[in-house]
Amino acid sequence: MDNLKIPVELAAQIYNPATFGDRNRVNEIFKILRRDYPLSIAEVPGYDPHWIVTKYDDIREITRQDELFLSSVRSKTLASQHAEQLMRDYTGGLPHIFRTLVHMDEPEHTEYRNVTAAHFMPQAVAKLEPKVREIAKRYADRLAGMAPHCDFAWDLAFYYPLEVILSVVGIPEKDHEKMLRLTQWLFTYADPELKRPGSNVTDPGEIIKTWDLVYAEFKDYYDKVIADRRAHPRDDIASVIANGQVRGCPMENRAAISYFAIASTAGHDTTSATTGMAMWKLAEEPGLLQRLKDNPKLIAGFVEESIRWATPIQQFVRSAKEDYVLRGRQIKKGDLLYLSYISGNRDEDAFEDPFTFKPDRSPNRHIGFGYGTHICLGQHLARLEMRCFWEEVIPRLKHLEMGGEGRMTESELVCGPKHVPITFEMAA
């Protein structure tokens, strides 16, 4: 492994949100990086150097050592030097506007995670199945009512996981559309269709303005929720967060607002992306639907493979707290490491035939939910809602094919289908 530096023309592509609108192109870029530059440095003009981490084992080695590879001190996603400085100027020296679990290090991360962790463990999530299945049945009926054509991503996949998580949190249905809009502004700020209207995505100052506007809207909304749930607690996650304590004291307000924000955004957007990608795969791969209809026990594996295939959280950035040797490379204290989860989930050394969709893949130790102590808090709920949805839909699907060209969002962070046009027939 002699190639220490990645050619700028190759590395620069993964710094551009528009690149991720073409998943085939992305897969080819990371295939080259895994082969020729598995752990090498990208020096893209305007950015601090980043180690680009593409191999599955390396990503796991980093993410299981939170005490060495930090999440709180630098931007968690790719950010230019100018953007990072603007952020610190804007926030009074902080590297982030939000203060979610994603942005925390130990011991603070575990202390805040424990506020809700028990409610997202498998035993607690299993009790939600009747509620989730009722929602899944309604969306299956809605899909049937749209036959023979719909845009599955735009018409259903955006909304089903949204309703599940927000109903669990305790947010009324009248406000769900608002939460979807804020999610898209936050995660797909660079997508021409989904960005905040009028925003200039080429201006880092404008991007930070968008994030601040999103935070301000969440704060305005959830400050009222916090006050209500403290005065009148209910059986919902909103009451748990509002009354949650860390070290015997109420959560700091920015952290509490951010807790609600991540539940209201990442709590559905990643599952929406995976569900949309799963339908896309079903529609374009002959025989897959019939295979699942013939053997419904494969649906759980279909969900798991969909997560690997979609990998909606494509990357996170960490910084080294101290010197460390990885894959024979000398990582220095303060170095930035770009962890490509989408590359790790296509790693030829970790997955047999990684570019083939296999609902019976076993084992399937993907890192679609991350790894280590930062592994997705909502992973069990996400699996439940996808399994319930497909158990309701697949037996009723009689015919399915793509009805046009599918299209991905243009986002370097959370990416999934924004258009999945399908032609289909369903039993009533």
N, C-alpha and C positions, 0 to 999 in steps of 0.2 A: 504494500500500500504506500506508494511513493508520491501520489498526487496530493500534495498538501493544500493547494489552492484550486478552487473550482473556477473555470473560465467565467468571466463576468457575464458574457452573453448567455451562458447556461443558467447561472445562479439568478440573474436578474428576472428571469421569467417567473420564478416562484415568489418574487416580491411584488408581483403585479396581480391585483384581484381578478382582472379580466382573464388571466390564464386559466383560472379554475372553472370558467364557464365551459371548458372543453375537457371532460374527464379523460378521454383517450390521450390527449396531449399531455395532461398531467401525469398519467401513468407512464408514458414514455420518458418524460423528463426524469422521474424518480427511478425508473429502471436503469437509466444511464448513471445516475448518481450512486445508486446502490452498487453497481458494477465497477465504476471507475473512481468514484469519490465517496466511499461509504461513510467516512468521517473526515470531512475536509472543511476548509474555511472559505466562506463567501465574503468577498470584499466588494460590495456594491456601492457605487458612489452615493454619498449622502447618508449612508448607514454606518454604524459601528460594525466591525467584523463580527460574523456569526459562524460558529461551528454548525454545519448542517448535519443533523443526526438522522440517518435514513434506515438503519438496521434495527430490526425488532429487538434483538438482545440488548443492544446499546440503549434503546429507549427505556426498556424495563430496568436496566441497571441504574440509569439516572433517576427515574421516577420512583424508585424504591428507597432513594436516599435524600429525603427532603431536607435533612440537616446539612447536606453538602451542596445541593442544587436548589437555589432559592426562587421563590415565586413573587416575593413582595417588593423587591428593591428596584426592579426595572420593569418596563412594559412587558406584559404577558404575551403580547403579539408583536409581530414585526412593526417597528416604528422607526421612522427616519430620525436622525439627530435633531433636525429642526422640530419635528413633531414632539419628540421627547422633551426638548427644552420648552416648547410652547405649553406642554402639559404641566411642567413644573412651575412655570410662570403663572399659569392659570389657576393652579391649585395651591400655590404657596409652598411649593417644594415637593409635593407628593407625585409619585409616578403614575397614579391612576385616579380617575374620578370616582369610580366604584370601588367598594371595599368588600368584595365577595369572598367566599371560601377559596375560590380560584386564586385570589390575590394574597392569600395569607400563608405564613410559614408556621412551623411548630414553635411553641406549644399552642399558639393562638388558634391555628387552623383546627386542631382537634377540639379545643374548648368550644369554639363556635359551631363546629359540625355536630357536636354532641347535643346541642339544643334541640335538634330535630331528628337525629340519627335513628332513635328507636322507632320512629313513625315510618321509616323507610326500609326497615329490615324485612326479610322475607315473611316472617310470621304476621307482621302488621299489614304488609301489602296484600297478603292472601285474603285478609278480611275485606278488602276493597273490591274483590272480584265481582260480586253481584252488582255493585254500582257501576263498575267499569264495563261489565258485559251489557248492562242495559243501555249504556251510551253507545257501545259498539253495535248493538242491534239496530238502534235508531239510525246510525250512519250507514249501516248495510242497507237498510230500507231506503235511505236517501239516495244511495248509489243506484239501487235498482230503479228508483223513480226517474233517474237521469238517462237511462238507457234510450237509445243505443250509443250515445256519444257524451263524453264529458272531458274536461281537463281535470284529471284526478288530483293533481297537486293543488291547483288553484281552488277547485270546488270542494274537496274533501280533506286531503292530507294536511293542509294548513290548519284545519279546524278541529278535527277529531282529538288529537293529543292536547290541543289548547283547552278544549272543554274538560277533558279528564283532569289535567293538573289544576286548572283554576277552580273546578268544583271541589277538589280535595283541599285546596288552599282556603276556599270559602269566598271566592270572588263572584258576584252576581253576573248572570249571562249578559246583561245589558252592557257590561264593561269589557267583555271578551274581545270585541273588535278593537278597542283602544289598546289592549295589551298586545294584540297581534301587530298593530301598526308600530308601536314602540319597539317591539322585537325586531321588526324588519329594518327600521331606521338604525338600530344599534348594530346588528350583526351583518346586514347587507347594505351598509351605508354607501358602497361603491357600485351597487347594481343599478343600471339605468331605470329599471321598472320598479324597484322596491325601496330605493333611497328616499330620504326626506325631500319632498318637493322643493325645488329651487336651490338645493344645496350644490356646492361646487366640490366634487370629490377629488379634484386635483389640488386643492388647497388644504394643507394640514390644519390650518387654523379653523377652517370650515368644518372639518371632521370633528375636531375637539368641541366646537360649538354644538354640533349635532349630539354628541355624547352628553354634553352638559344639559342640553334641552331635554334629552330623554331622562337623565337623572332627575332633573327638576320636576318633570311630569310625574315620575314615579314617587318622588318625595311628597309632592302635593297630594297625590292619591293615597299613598300608604301612611302618611302621618295621620290621616283621618281614620284609617283602618286600625292603626295601632291604638289610638285613643279609644275607639269603640270597643276593641277586644279587651283592653285593660279594664274598661268599665263593665263590659258585658261579655265575658268569655263564652266561647261556643266550642263545639266539638269539631274543630277544624285546625288546619296548620297555621292559619293566620293568628289564632289565639296562642298557639305554641310559640311562634316567633315573637309576637307582641309582648308576651309575658316571660320570654326566655331570659335566663340570667347567665352571666359569665363571671366566674370568681365571686359569686354572691351578689353581683350588681346587675341591673338591667343592661342590655346590650347598648353600646354606643350608637347614637342615632344613625350615623352614616352606614355603619355595619348592618343595622336592622333594616334600613331602606334597601341596601344592597342585597340582603338576604331575600327580601320579597322580590326584588328585581330579577335575581337569577332564577327563582322559582317561576316567575312570570315570563321568562324568555327562554333560557336554556332548558327549562323544565318541559317545554313542548317543542321548540324549534328543531332540536336534534332528532326527536322521535318523528316529527313531521317529515324531515328529510329522509329518514330511513324508510318510513312507510311509503313515501313517494317513489323512492328508488326501488323498493321491493315490487311495487305494481309495475313499474317500468320493466323490470327484469321478467316478471311474469308475462307481460304482454309481448316481449320481443323474443322470448326463448320457447320455441315449440316443444311441447311435451311436459314442461315444468308444471303447468296447472293441472294436467291430468294426473301426473305423478302424485301431487299433493291431494287431489280428490280421491285417488285410489288408496292412499295411505295417509290419513289425517295425522297419524303420530309424527309425521315428518314436519308438521307445522312449527313445532318448537325449534327444530334445527333450521328450518327456513328463516325464522326470525333471527336466529343467531348468525346465520350466514349473511343475512341482509345487513346486520350491524357491521360486520366485517367489510362487506362490499361497499356500503355507503360511507362509513367512517366520516360522519358529518363534522365532527371537530377535527380539523385537518392538521392543526399545529398549535403548539404552545412554546413559549420561550422561557428558559430558565437561565439563571446566572450562577457561576461557580463561586462558592464561598471561600474555597481554598484550592490549592493546586491538586490535580487529580490526573491519573493516567488511565485513559480509556482507549481500547483497541490499539495500544502502543503509542497513542498520541499524548502529548503533554498538554493538558488543559490547565490554563493559568487562572489564579484567583481573579475574579471579576469578568472572566470570559463569558460571552453569551452563547447559549446553545439553543438552536431551533430544532425542536423535536417534531419530526414529520410522522404523525400517526397514520396518515394515508399510505405512506411508504412502508412503514412497519407492517401494516396489514396486507401488503403485497410482497413481502420479503420472501424470495424463493427459498431461503435457508430455513424459514420458519413454517411455511405452508406449502404443502405439496400442490403443484398445479394452481398457483394463487390466482391466476386470471380466469379460472373456471369457477362458476357459481355452483356450489355443492350443498344442497340442503341437508345432506347426510354427512357432512364433513365432521370427522371425529378423530382426535380432539379438535376443538376449535377455540384455541386460546388467544383470540383476537384481543387487541387493545383499543377497541372502539369506544370503551368507557374509560379509557386511561388505565392507570396501574398505580399501585402503591396506596398510600393514605389519601391521596387526592382522587382516587377512583370515584366515578360519578355517584353521588349520593342517591340519585333517583333511578339507578340501573334496574332495580327489581320492579319498580312501577312501570318503567318503559317496556320491559319485557312482557309484563302482564297485559298492558294495553295493546301492544302489537299482537300478542298471541290471541287475545279475545277478538280483536278485529278480524284477523284472518280466519279464525275458526267460524266466524259468522259469515264471512264473505265467500271464502273459497268453495264451500259446498253448494252455494247458490249460483256461482259463475258457470255459465254454459258455453260461453264463447268469449274470447278476449284477444285483441291485437292492438298494436299501436295505430292510432288514427291520424298521425302526423309526426312531426319531429319533436322529440323531447328536448328540453332546454334546462341547463343548470344555472343556478345563481352565480353571479360574479362576486365571489368573496373568498379571501385567503384564509378566513378563520372558520366560520360555520358555513358549509356549502351542501346544498342538496338540490333536487329538481324544483324548478319553479313552474314548469309546464310539462305535464304528462298527458297528452291527448290520447284517449283510448276509444276504441269501438268495441262494444261488448253486449252480451245478452245475459240476463240473470233471471233465475226463477223468482216468482213473487214471494 
